Amino acid sequence: MNSAELGKKIKEARLAKKMTQSEVVGDFITRNMLSQIESGVACPSIKTLQYLARVLEIPVKDLIPDESGNETQPVDDSIVAILLKAKDAFRSGNYALAIDITQPMSVESSPFHDESCAILAMSCLSLAKEKEQDGQLKDAAKWAEKAVEYADKGIYSGREVKTKALLMLDELAEKL
């Protein structure tokens, strides 16, 4: 499902509930942002999708396509749940698990390619730092290179993560 189709679904759900855009957004997002989402100009984050689904009283799974091209993903295996697990793993410092969970969703055809690449970039950089501290310099360089690769992908591509990873690679090159 592309942004236009997603926006259409959200707008249809809002109109079915006879709600204005202002009533839907509350204090969470702006009315302008909802307008952009409904028109397909903007793609909402996972957190925004969860919020909209809750307000519109529709299951999040109805708004998220699976990678096989079907419209919805089973609730217990939803891509949102997987991303939330990856974020929890990252927050708890389990970077390898965050990478394992998120890597399958980093393909460009995935509906959450952007989010998964952001998580992967930060996880790879953090894992590189751990490896460097443990004296595993070659492994640290490998993970820093992956951080650079993922930091360049998606709409959340981060100059900060990429810069830190490149600086780390320079330092590691001197040590190796």
N, C-alpha and C positions, 0 to 999 in steps of 0.2 A: 504494500500500500504506500503510495507516495504522499507527500505533504498535502496536496490538493484533496485527495480522497479522505485522508484523516480529518482535515478541516471540515469537509462536507459532513462527515459522520458526527463530529462534535456540534456543528451548527444544527443539524437535524435533531440531535438529542436535546439541545437547548430549546429549540422551537417546539418540540413535542412536549416539553415541560412548561411551555409558555413563560419562559424566563427571558429577561433582557440580558444583554451582555454585561451591563453594570451589576445586575443581580448575581450573575455567575462568578464574576471575578472577585468580588468582595475586596479584601485587603491583600490577597495573595499575588495577583498579577494585575497589570493595568488593562483597561478596556481596550486600549489600542493594541496591546499584545494579543488579546483574545481575537480581535478583528483580524490581525495578521495570521494567526493560526487558522482561523476559520476560512480565510481566503487562500490558504496554502502558501503564503509568502514566508511564514516562519514555521519551524518545526519545534514543538514543545519538548522540554526536558522530561525525564522520567517522573521527576517530582511534580511537575506541572500536569502531566497526564494523570497521575494518581489523584491529584487535587480535583481536576475536571471530572474524572470518573466518579469521585465521591459526591461532588456537588450535583452532578447530573443524574446520580443514582443509576449508573451503568457499570458493569464489570470492566476493569481495566483491560482484561483480555479481549474485549470487544474492540478496543482501540489499537491493539498491537498485532501485527501480522507475524506469522512464523516464517522461517526461511524457505519453506517448501512452496510458498506462494498461496497457501491457504489463508483465509482471512483472520482466523484466530488461533491462538495457542492454548493448549489445555491449562487450566488454572494452576494445578499443582506443579507444572513445569514451565510457567510463564517466564519469558525473557526478563521481565521486570524483577521477578524473584531472584533470578540468576545474577543480574547486575547488582541487586542489593546485597547478595551474599559476597560478591566480589568487593564491593565497597566496605563491607564489614571486615573482610579479611585484610584489606589494605589498612583500615583504621586500627586494627589490632596488631599490625606489624607483621602479618603473615603474607609477605609480598609474593612468595612463590605460589601460594594458593590463589591469591588474587589474579596472578598471571594465568594459571591453569584454568581458572573459571572463565576469565574474560577473553582469552585468546580465540576461542571458536567464534565469538561474536565480532571479531575485528575485520572480518571480510566486508568489502564495500557493499555487498548486497544486503547485509544485515541492517535491520531498521535502527539499531543502536550502535552503528559503526563508530560514530563520533564519540559517544560516551565511553565505549570500550577502549578506543585508542587512547583517550585521556587517562583512563585508569591504568592501562598498560604502560604508558610512558612514565607515569609517576612510580608505578610498582617496579619497573625495570631500573630506574634511577636509584630508588631506595635499596633494591637488592644489590646493585653495583656498589653502593656505599658500604653495605654489610660485608660484601666479599673483600673489598679493599681493607676494611678494618681487620678482617680475619687473615690478611696476608695473601689472599688468593687473587693476585693481580690480573692474571689472564682472564679469569672468570669475571672479575670486576669490569675489565675492558669490554668483554663480550656483552654484558648487561648494559653498560653505558652506551654501546653502539645501538642496541635494540631500543633504548630510551630515545636516542636521537631519531631513529626510524619512526617510532610511534608518535613522537612529539610533532612530527611534520604532517600527520594525517588528521583529517576531519576538521570540523568547524571549531573545535576546542583546541586546535594545535597551539602549543604553548612555547613561546620564545624562551620563557624562563627555564622550563624543564630542559629544552634543547641546549640552551647556553650552559647550564650547570653540567649536563652530560658531556658536552664538548670540552669544557674546562677540565673535567675529570679525566677524559681521554688524554688530554695533553699532559696532565700530571702523571698519569699511569705510563704513558710512553716514555717519559723521562726515567721512571723507576724500572721499567723493563729494559 
